[in-house]
Amino acid sequence: MTAVAKMLVKIVDALPEEKAREVVDFARYLQYQSGDLEWERIIDSPHSRPKLDAFAEAALREGVAEPLDHGKL
């Protein structure tokens, strides 16, 4: 376990249950957000993606899709 993880465990252990859950929820939010930042980095990259470009162009040529009809499932 890293020093930061040990510090976090000490803090969470010292908090009331409700506050400890808030810390965990915030940590999950930060974890989720870091994934978003990685996707933004990939999307903003100047490298070409010919397969993705071709897929997007084909999807746009198909036009607007019909909304999902749950009654037909």
C-alpha positions as CSV (number, residue, x, y, z in Angstrom):
1,M,0.0,0.0,0.0
2,T,1.3,3.4,-0.9
3,A,1.9,6.2,1.6
4,V,-1.0,8.1,0.1
5,A,-3.3,5.1,0.5
6,K,-2.3,4.6,4.1
7,M,-3.0,8.3,4.8
8,L,-6.4,8.0,3.2
9,V,-7.2,4.9,5.2
10,K,-6.3,6.7,8.4
11,I,-8.5,9.7,7.5
12,V,-11.5,7.5,6.5
13,D,-11.2,5.4,9.6
14,A,-11.3,8.6,11.8
15,L,-14.5,9.9,10.1
16,P,-18.1,9.0,11.0
17,E,-19.6,6.4,8.6
18,E,-21.6,9.0,6.6
19,K,-18.6,11.3,6.1
20,A,-16.4,8.3,5.2
21,R,-18.9,7.3,2.5
22,E,-18.7,10.9,1.1
23,V,-14.9,10.6,0.8
24,V,-15.3,7.3,-1.0
25,D,-17.9,8.8,-3.4
26,F,-15.6,11.7,-4.1
27,A,-12.7,9.4,-4.8
28,R,-14.9,7.4,-7.2
29,Y,-15.8,10.7,-8.9
30,L,-12.1,11.6,-9.3
31,Q,-11.4,8.1,-10.7
32,Y,-14.2,8.5,-13.2
33,Q,-13.0,11.9,-14.2
34,S,-9.5,10.7,-14.8
35,G,-10.9,8.3,-17.4
36,D,-12.7,11.3,-19.1
37,L,-9.4,13.2,-19.2
38,E,-7.8,10.3,-21.0
39,W,-10.5,10.2,-23.6
40,E,-10.3,13.9,-24.2
41,R,-6.5,13.5,-24.7
42,I,-7.1,10.8,-27.3
43,I,-9.8,12.8,-29.1
44,D,-7.7,15.9,-29.2
45,S,-4.7,14.1,-30.6
46,P,-3.7,15.3,-34.1
47,H,-3.0,11.7,-35.2
48,S,-5.3,10.5,-38.0
49,R,-7.7,7.6,-37.4
50,P,-8.8,6.4,-40.9
51,K,-10.9,3.5,-39.6
52,L,-12.8,5.8,-37.2
53,D,-13.2,8.5,-39.8
54,A,-14.6,5.9,-42.3
55,F,-17.0,4.6,-39.6
56,A,-18.2,8.1,-38.8
57,E,-18.7,9.0,-42.4
58,A,-20.7,5.8,-43.1
59,A,-22.9,6.4,-40.0
60,L,-23.6,10.0,-41.1
61,R,-24.6,8.7,-44.6
62,E,-27.2,6.4,-43.0
63,G,-29.0,9.4,-41.6
64,V,-31.0,9.7,-38.4
65,A,-32.0,6.4,-36.7
66,E,-35.5,5.6,-35.5
67,P,-36.0,5.8,-31.7
68,L,-35.9,2.5,-30.0
69,D,-39.4,1.0,-29.6
70,H,-39.4,-1.0,-26.4
71,G,-42.7,-2.6,-27.4
72,K,-40.9,-4.4,-30.3
73,L,-38.3,-5.9,-28.1
